[in-house]
Amino acid sequence: MKEIALITGAAGGLGRSVANRLADSGWQLILVSRDGDRLAQAYGGEHLQVAADCSTVVGARQIIEVAKAHELLPTALAHCVGNIRLGALHRMTEADFNDCLSANLISAFHTLAAFVAGLREARCGGAAVLVSSAAARIGTPNHEAVAAAKAGVEGLVRGAAATYAAAGIRINAVAPGIMETPAAAAILATVSGREAAARQYPLPGIGSPDELAELIVWLLSQHAARVTGQVWSIDGGFSSIRPLIK
Ligand SMILES: NC(=O)c1ccc[n+]([C@@H]2O[C@H](COP(=O)([O-])OP(=O)(O)OC[C@H]3O[C@@H](n4cnc5c(N)ncnc54)[C@H](OP(=O)(O)O)[C@@H]3O)[C@@H](O)[C@H]2O)c1
């Protein structure tokens, strides 16, 4: 029987990389976006495609209900929803801050809750991976909003991992530096912006969603059966070491 994975933000840069890898490994996929047309463009008629907003309780539960109606129970979740809202704290508008919290933290909370509820109802174990950011791990100028939201994601991961470990449900996060995806397009749009971004990292460069997807797929697999409650950095050393300045 095929294993079943739920991927949110599936029309985005990271979501597509994760979906391609899991599909290549024979997983059956449930793909979520707020915009069904974006999913159809990206995947044609492949996989179960669900148009829902997982930053609401109703939307998150709807995903599991649609899956159930197709007799599918996802035992893996890659929650690839989020955005990057940059700006100094005193300049951040209420609307931008709320959007940042909603996309990054509130969506993670409701989606994980609905996923776990489905597993518990079926008395089944599973694994989830949420996406944090290097900015939650080390103070980075103008990243206050996203740092606050992603730090919340990391707290959610540890709390939920503790609650559900006994039920065989593993919950981890990954924390990337900047990656070549639509979320970072504005930052990487100019040559100078791209070079400045790349130079920040002890291992200089811009991350790729494919390398992060590899880590996510591993965390969802049985190879990581003893791993839970962890946040895995993949940020060129940005959050833990200082480069040698010559
Ligand atoms: N790219 C980077 O440099 C970077 C760095 C650190 C962390 N991250 C994190 O990596 C994850 C994947 O992002 P990505 O880089 O693949 O960006 P992306 O291509 O923009 O994909 C993110 C997806 O999130 C969904 N989304 C955005 N705002 C939402 C909201 N308010 N409610 C519900 N869904 C929303 C969008 O899906 P629909 O519009 O299709 O619904 C979008 O396609 C995110 O958690 C992001 O914060 C990215």
The ligand as an SDF file (V2000), in Angstrom:
LIG
                    3D

 48 52  0  0  0  0  0  0  0  0999 V2000
   12.3380   31.2570    0.5760 N   0  0  0  0  0  0  0  0  0  0  0  0
   13.0640   31.6150    1.6190 C   0  0  0  0  0  0  0  0  0  0  0  0
   14.0710   32.3260    1.5190 O   0  0  0  0  0  0  0  0  0  0  0  0
   12.6650   31.1270    2.9860 C   0  0  0  0  0  0  0  0  0  0  0  0
   13.5440   31.3430    4.0650 C   0  0  0  0  0  0  0  0  0  0  0  0
   13.1810   30.8840    5.3320 C   0  0  0  0  0  0  0  0  0  0  0  0
   11.9830   30.2220    5.5080 C   0  0  0  0  0  0  0  0  0  0  0  0
   11.1480   30.0380    4.4280 N   0  0  0  0  0  0  0  0  0  0  0  0
    9.8930   29.3060    4.6460 C   0  0  0  0  0  0  0  0  0  0  0  0
    9.8050   28.2380    3.7340 O   0  0  0  0  0  0  0  0  0  0  0  0
    8.4260   27.8680    3.6000 C   0  0  0  0  0  0  0  0  0  0  0  0
    8.1020   27.6470    2.1400 C   0  0  0  0  0  0  0  0  0  0  0  0
    8.0690   28.8860    1.4830 O   0  0  0  0  0  0  0  0  0  0  0  0
    8.6350   29.0660    0.0020 P   0  0  0  0  0  0  0  0  0  0  0  0
    9.9900   29.6110    0.1470 O   0  0  0  0  0  0  0  0  0  0  0  0
    8.4010   27.8330   -0.7750 O   0  0  0  0  0  0  0  0  0  0  0  0
    7.7010   30.2580   -0.5230 O   0  0  0  0  0  0  0  0  0  0  0  0
    6.5140   30.2640   -1.5820 P   0  0  0  0  0  0  0  0  0  0  0  0
    6.9690   29.7250   -2.8760 O   0  0  0  0  0  0  0  0  0  0  0  0
    5.9740   31.6530   -1.5410 O   0  0  0  0  0  0  0  0  0  0  0  0
    5.4440   29.2440   -0.9720 O   0  0  0  0  0  0  0  0  0  0  0  0
    4.7300   29.5080    0.2040 C   0  0  0  0  0  0  0  0  0  0  0  0
    3.2580   29.1840    0.0070 C   0  0  0  0  0  0  0  0  0  0  0  0
    2.5830   29.5420    1.2100 O   0  0  0  0  0  0  0  0  0  0  0  0
    1.2310   29.8500    0.8850 C   0  0  0  0  0  0  0  0  0  0  0  0
    0.8060   31.0140    1.6790 N   0  0  0  0  0  0  0  0  0  0  0  0
    1.4000   32.2300    1.7340 C   0  0  0  0  0  0  0  0  0  0  0  0
    0.7150   33.0380    2.5770 N   0  0  0  0  0  0  0  0  0  0  0  0
   -0.3220   32.3140    3.0430 C   0  0  0  0  0  0  0  0  0  0  0  0
   -1.4020   32.5910    3.9470 C   0  0  0  0  0  0  0  0  0  0  0  0
   -1.5450   33.8060    4.5270 N   0  0  0  0  0  0  0  0  0  0  0  0
   -2.2920   31.6150    4.2140 N   0  0  0  0  0  0  0  0  0  0  0  0
   -2.1720   30.3960    3.6340 C   0  0  0  0  0  0  0  0  0  0  0  0
   -1.1770   30.0890    2.7400 N   0  0  0  0  0  0  0  0  0  0  0  0
   -0.2870   31.0290    2.4790 C   0  0  0  0  0  0  0  0  0  0  0  0
    1.1710   30.1850   -0.6070 C   0  0  0  0  0  0  0  0  0  0  0  0
    0.3420   29.1870   -1.1710 O   0  0  0  0  0  0  0  0  0  0  0  0
   -0.9940   29.5210   -2.0030 P   0  0  0  0  0  0  0  0  0  0  0  0
   -0.9890   30.9850   -2.3600 O   0  0  0  0  0  0  0  0  0  0  0  0
   -0.8410   28.6150   -3.1830 O   0  0  0  0  0  0  0  0  0  0  0  0
   -2.0890   29.1360   -1.0900 O   0  0  0  0  0  0  0  0  0  0  0  0
    2.5980   29.9820   -1.0960 C   0  0  0  0  0  0  0  0  0  0  0  0
    2.6700   29.2830   -2.3150 O   0  0  0  0  0  0  0  0  0  0  0  0
    7.6340   28.9850    4.2810 C   0  0  0  0  0  0  0  0  0  0  0  0
    7.2720   28.5720    5.5950 O   0  0  0  0  0  0  0  0  0  0  0  0
    8.6410   30.1120    4.3820 C   0  0  0  0  0  0  0  0  0  0  0  0
    8.3650   31.0100    5.4450 O   0  0  0  0  0  0  0  0  0  0  0  0
   11.4710   30.4650    3.1860 C   0  0  0  0  0  0  0  0  0  0  0  0
  1  2  1  0
  2  3  2  0
  2  4  1  0
  4  5  1  0
  4 48  2  0
  5  6  2  0
  6  7  1  0
  7  8  2  0
  8  9  1  0
  8 48  1  0
  9 10  1  0
  9 46  1  0
 10 11  1  0
 11 12  1  0
 11 44  1  0
 12 13  1  0
 13 14  1  0
 14 15  2  0
 14 16  1  0
 14 17  1  0
 17 18  1  0
 18 19  2  0
 18 20  1  0
 18 21  1  0
 21 22  1  0
 22 23  1  0
 23 24  1  0
 23 42  1  0
 24 25  1  0
 25 26  1  0
 25 36  1  0
 26 27  1  0
 26 35  1  0
 27 28  2  0
 28 29  1  0
 29 30  1  0
 29 35  2  0
 30 31  1  0
 30 32  2  0
 32 33  1  0
 33 34  2  0
 34 35  1  0
 36 37  1  0
 36 42  1  0
 37 38  1  0
 38 39  2  0
 38 40  1  0
 38 41  1  0
 42 43  1  0
 44 45  1  0
 44 46  1  0
 46 47  1  0
M  CHG  2   8   1  16  -1
M  END
$$$$
